[in-house]
Amino acid sequence: MLPSIELNGSFYSLQRPESYQAWHSETPDGFVFAVKGSRYITHMLQLDDVQTALANFFASGVLALGKKLGPILWQLPPRMRYDPERMERFLSMLPRDGKSAMVLARKHDERMEGRSLLKAVRGLRIHHAVEVRNRSFVDSGFIATMRRHGVAVVVADTARRWPVLEDITADFVYIRLHGDKEIYASGYSDAALDRWAERIDAWSRGCQLSNAKVASPKAARRGRRDVYCYFDNDTRVHAPYDAAHLAMRLGLATGLGADDKFAARNDDADDIESTAAFHRSA
């Protein structure tokens, strides 16, 4: 198990290289940062004509995280419906390694002059995850497209507000737990945590559960997977405790201290969205 956190400030505005450099230097070896993609790309442009916006995002300093860079999360707005051609274009543009990210970043516009970082560590792999919030994405064609590109469909628990998709489409699993009864607020019962522990254990071993909520009847390829799990139900300070209890069920470290291999955060900073998180390595 590795400590991890989901950076949220990058969703609202382009950050600066010095911020990413500071996050990298202030965290221990093995720390993993998931980075939320720009809402300008997902919510304003809705994935259309986004090459320059993507270049600006990757030029803004994301690559300064180096080997601590985890998945990049692209959260789509509820009003956005599944459009196969638009999704195909977007996924095809996403860089999958440091070299392709640098090539893309160099296409940034004048707004990034003097505030860009265009270097990446050797051998950097870049993973992507997409969180959907419109039921039109419950479509086997969408799942097939995501598998072809190796991009994870986020497993999102949103108190039944938006669809849950548990199709495995990449070599890792990305889970966001926003609350199962009241979004962003409700805590998870023992039974609910047992259920999520069962799922995480199965997914990390490359299995799929018979009761998984899937859009495609075609099963994913078997194989061990990293699992990233982020809690976002901290309105009433449930997240750290739910994360600790879930980790305990998985036989992982349950301490909340900096020296443990479990990271829990109760932080009001705008840069952090998920207040408790962990990354279970395959």
C-alpha positions in Angstrom: 0.0 0.0 0.0 1.3 3.4 -0.9 0.3 6.9 0.3 -1.6 8.9 -2.3 -3.6 12.1 -2.7 -5.8 13.6 -5.4 -4.8 17.1 -6.5 -7.9 19.2 -7.2 -6.6 22.7 -7.8 -5.5 21.7 -11.3 -9.2 21.2 -12.1 -10.1 24.9 -11.4 -7.0 26.6 -12.9 -3.6 25.8 -14.4 -1.0 25.4 -11.6 2.6 26.5 -11.8 5.7 24.4 -12.1 7.0 25.5 -8.7 3.8 24.2 -7.0 4.3 20.7 -8.5 8.0 20.8 -7.7 7.1 21.7 -4.1 4.6 18.8 -3.8 7.2 16.5 -5.2 10.0 17.6 -2.8 7.7 17.6 0.3 6.5 14.0 0.0 8.4 10.8 0.7 9.6 8.3 -1.9 6.7 6.2 -3.2 4.1 8.9 -2.7 1.6 9.0 -5.6 -0.3 12.1 -6.8 -3.4 11.6 -8.9 -4.0 14.9 -10.8 -7.4 16.1 -11.8 -7.6 17.4 -15.4 -8.7 20.9 -16.2 -12.4 21.7 -16.2 -11.8 24.0 -19.1 -11.1 20.8 -21.1 -13.9 18.7 -19.6 -16.7 21.1 -18.7 -16.2 24.2 -21.0 -14.9 22.7 -24.2 -16.5 19.3 -23.4 -13.5 17.5 -25.0 -13.9 19.3 -28.3 -11.0 21.1 -30.0 -8.8 20.6 -26.9 -5.2 20.2 -28.3 -4.0 23.6 -27.2 -5.7 23.3 -23.8 -4.1 19.9 -23.3 -0.8 21.3 -24.2 -1.2 24.1 -21.7 -2.2 21.6 -19.0 0.9 19.4 -19.5 3.1 22.5 -19.8 1.9 23.8 -16.5 4.2 21.7 -14.4 2.5 18.3 -14.1 5.6 16.5 -15.3 7.6 17.9 -12.4 5.9 15.2 -10.3 8.1 12.7 -12.1 7.7 9.1 -10.9 5.2 10.4 -8.3 2.7 11.2 -11.0 -0.2 8.8 -10.7 -3.3 8.7 -13.0 -4.7 11.8 -14.5 -8.4 12.1 -13.8 -10.8 13.6 -16.3 -14.2 14.2 -14.7 -16.9 14.8 -17.2 -20.0 17.0 -16.5 -23.4 15.5 -15.9 -24.8 17.3 -19.0 -22.3 15.7 -21.3 -23.6 12.8 -23.3 -21.6 10.0 -24.8 -20.5 10.8 -28.3 -18.3 8.0 -29.8 -16.4 10.2 -32.2 -15.7 12.9 -29.7 -14.5 10.4 -27.1 -12.2 8.7 -29.7 -10.6 12.0 -30.7 -10.0 12.9 -27.0 -8.5 9.6 -26.0 -6.3 9.5 -29.1 -4.7 12.9 -28.0 -3.8 11.8 -24.5 -0.1 11.3 -24.0 0.9 7.9 -22.5 4.5 8.6 -21.6 6.8 11.5 -20.7 8.2 11.9 -24.2 4.8 12.3 -25.9 3.7 14.6 -23.1 6.7 16.9 -23.7 5.9 16.9 -27.5 2.4 17.9 -26.7 3.4 20.5 -24.0 5.6 22.3 -26.5 2.5 23.2 -28.4 1.3 25.5 -25.6 0.1 29.0 -26.4 1.4 32.4 -25.3 -0.3 32.2 -21.9 2.2 29.7 -20.8 5.3 31.7 -21.8 7.6 32.1 -18.7 5.5 29.7 -16.6 5.9 26.3 -18.2 8.0 23.2 -17.6 8.8 21.0 -20.6 11.0 18.2 -19.1 10.0 14.7 -18.0 12.0 12.0 -16.3 13.2 9.1 -18.4 10.8 6.2 -18.6 7.7 8.0 -17.3 4.4 6.3 -18.0 1.2 8.4 -17.9 -2.1 6.8 -17.0 -5.6 8.3 -17.5 -9.0 7.7 -15.9 -12.4 9.1 -17.0 -15.3 9.7 -14.6 -18.6 9.9 -16.3 -21.8 11.4 -14.9 -24.4 10.8 -17.6 -26.3 7.6 -18.1 -25.7 7.6 -21.9 -22.2 6.3 -21.1 -23.6 3.0 -19.9 -22.8 1.7 -23.3 -20.8 -1.3 -24.4 -19.3 0.7 -27.2 -17.9 3.2 -24.7 -16.4 0.4 -22.7 -14.8 -1.1 -25.8 -13.3 2.2 -26.7 -11.8 2.7 -23.3 -10.3 -0.8 -23.3 -8.8 -0.2 -26.7 -7.0 3.0 -25.4 -6.2 1.4 -22.0 -8.0 4.2 -20.1 -9.7 3.4 -16.8 -13.4 4.0 -16.3 -13.7 5.5 -12.8 -15.7 3.4 -10.4 -17.7 6.2 -8.7 -20.0 5.8 -5.8 -22.3 8.9 -5.8 -25.3 8.0 -3.6 -27.1 6.8 -6.8 -27.0 10.3 -8.3 -24.9 9.2 -11.3 -24.2 5.8 -12.8 -21.9 3.3 -11.3 -19.7 1.5 -13.9 -17.5 -1.4 -12.7 -16.2 -2.5 -16.1 -12.4 -2.9 -15.9 -10.8 -1.2 -18.9 -7.2 -0.6 -18.0 -4.3 -2.2 -16.1 -5.3 -0.3 -13.0 -8.6 0.6 -11.2 -9.5 4.1 -10.0 -12.3 4.3 -7.4 -13.9 7.5 -6.0 -16.1 7.1 -3.0 -18.3 10.2 -2.6 -20.8 8.7 -0.2 -23.3 5.9 -0.6 -26.4 7.5 0.9 -25.7 11.2 0.9 -23.2 12.5 -1.6 -20.0 14.1 -0.1 -21.5 13.6 3.4 -22.5 10.1 4.5 -20.1 7.7 6.0 -19.8 4.1 5.0 -21.3 1.3 7.2 -19.4 -1.9 8.1 -21.4 -3.8 5.4 -20.6 -1.2 2.8 -16.9 -1.2 3.6 -16.9 -5.0 3.5 -18.4 -4.8 0.0 -15.7 -2.4 -1.2 -12.9 -4.4 0.4 -14.2 -7.5 -1.5 -14.1 -5.5 -4.8 -10.7 -4.0 -4.3 -9.2 -7.4 -3.4 -10.8 -9.0 -6.4 -9.7 -6.2 -8.8 -6.2 -6.2 -7.5 -5.9 -9.9 -8.2 -7.3 -9.4 -11.7 -10.7 -10.9 -11.0 -14.2 -9.5 -11.6 -17.2 -10.1 -9.3 -20.3 -11.7 -10.6 -22.5 -8.9 -9.2 -20.4 -6.1 -10.7 -22.4 -3.3 -12.4 -21.1 -3.4 -16.0 -22.1 -2.0 -19.3 -20.4 -4.6 -21.4 -21.0 -8.3 -21.2 -17.4 -8.9 -22.3 -15.0 -9.6 -19.4 -11.7 -7.7 -19.0 -8.4 -9.6 -19.5 -7.2 -11.1 -16.2 -4.1 -9.8 -14.6 -3.0 -8.2 -11.3 -3.8 -4.4 -11.2 -2.9 -1.4 -9.1 -6.0 0.0 -7.3 -6.3 3.7 -6.4 -9.1 4.5 -4.0 -10.0 8.0 -3.0 -12.7 9.1 -0.4 -14.5 12.3 -1.0 -17.1 12.2 1.7 -15.6 14.5 4.3 -18.3 17.1 4.8 -18.8 15.5 8.2 -15.2 14.2 8.5 -16.0 10.6 7.6 -13.3 10.1 5.0 -10.2 9.4 7.2 -12.0 6.9 9.3 -13.7 5.2 6.5 -10.4 4.9 4.6 -8.6 3.5 7.7 -11.3 0.9 8.3 -11.3 -0.1 4.6 -7.5 -0.5 4.7 -7.8 -2.6 7.8 -10.2 -5.0 6.0 -7.6 -5.4 3.3 -4.9 -6.2 5.7 -3.1 -2.9 5.0 -1.6 -0.3 7.3 -4.3 1.6 9.3 -2.3 4.3 11.0 -2.9 7.9 10.0 0.7 9.2 10.7 3.1 10.3 8.1 5.4 7.3 8.8 2.7 4.8 7.9 2.1 3.5 4.4 -1.4 4.8 4.6 -2.2 8.5 3.9 -5.3 10.2 5.3 -5.9 13.9 4.9 -8.3 16.3 6.5 -7.2 19.4 4.7 -9.1 22.6 3.8 -6.7 23.5 1.0 -8.3 24.0 -2.4 -5.5 21.8 -3.9 -6.8 18.7 -2.2 -10.2 17.1 -3.0 -10.1 13.6 -1.7 -9.4 13.8 2.0 -8.4 10.2 2.5 -6.9 8.0 -0.1 -4.7 5.0 -0.7 -3.0 3.2 -3.5 -2.8 -0.6 -3.4 0.0 -1.8 -5.6 -0.6 -5.1 -7.5 
